Amino acid sequence: MSNGVAVVYRARIDDRDIVVELAHRRPCLRLQIGSTIHTVVESSREAGAFELTLDGTVYRGWRYAIGNEVHVRLGARTFIVYCAEAASEAAGRDGHQHESRADMPGVVVAVHCEAGQAVASGDKLITIESMKLQATLVASHKAVVERVHVGLETAFERGAVLVSFVKPLET
């Protein structure tokens, strides 16, 4: 970029880690993935909908932001995009995050952890369905699961505690 500061994002697509660098913002957005630079143009549509032109090909879809995640629906696939550093920094501001709460109402469709299990940052905790979209909640930091507060096919409201973590001993 012109100011000499590179903006770099890490992403995971189909269990593959990729690095996306913001090459240019103007006159249009250009992203570098590997050695290839892609031109991206977004057109405004109704709330939640988008139209994206990537290297001349038009894609239409829907997006929904949930906290640090953006759920993107393209064709018959849903992708979850998030900034791993932002999640780690948010957890680190108050020391440790001791529980994972629901950002919206939904239903549990899969439980990936159990009490006593050690989890690392990014490990799957629970998969939920809300507004016909599935989202997998992941651990924001290294911790031990104290309790899973919901079971398979359990409905919950916004703000409900889904998973709690063992509080570390004071040193």
Salt bridges, closest charged atoms under 4 A:
ASP14 OD1 - ARG77 NH2 2.26
ASP17 OD1 - ARG12 NH1 2.37
GLU42 OE2 - ARG63 NH1 2.66
GLU51 OE1 - ARG60 NE 2.92
ASP55 OD2 - HIS38 ND1 2.57
GLU69 OE1 - HIS71 NE2 3.07
GLU85 OE2 - ARG10 NH2 2.97
GLU99 OE2 - ARG101 NE 2.68
